[in-house]
């Protein structure tokens, strides 16, 4: 039996962007096909604009909730904003089980994607529907990883200092495995977890984020 080691994989942004666009288009097609009214009034647009960033932050919080509910220690959870790489992230400083990571990957998709979309449709809340559709589209990476990892059996999942990569701790040789949206980058005996709270954001992006939130709040009162 081979010695266990970390097989490192990196997310492929181009393929994930394709999935993101397809999910966005699919949700709008479903909305049209079901005849669900989608009245995005000025106020609803303002609500969507104002709550867009908090909604994406909630996405990461839900990842952490699922981690903890499935056995991870809360003290090992950290959050990051790596806007130069285009990602917000929730990272866990311990190895987690197959069940844990699969549940964590689906949790935001189901809770503030599918369920909130259904609630928005039944209550004719266009802002909630739009936020849900944006979240489902933003789950492209989560869903791609879920499909890939669900094909593996005995492993532990691990995150480290690179927010767009992860490690699979297993004795199975994964070096020749091909997964859509993932690039194999090598192996390691251990992973560096000393900088999980790093924030990568330049002044321009920080100002942009603040401006988006402020504009959304202002639009609510116009």
Secondary structure, DSSP 8 states (H G I E B T S, - for coil): ----EEEEEEE-HHHHHHHHHHHHHHHHHHHHHTT------HHHHHHHHHHHHHHHHHHHHHHHHHHHHTT--GGGEEEEEETTTTEEEEEESS-EEHHHHHHHHHHHHIIIIIIHHHHHHHHT-HHHHHHHHHHHHHTHHHHHHHHHHTT--S-EEE--S-TTEEEEEESS--TT---TTEEEEEEESS---S-TT--B--HHHHHHHHHHHHHHHHHHT-
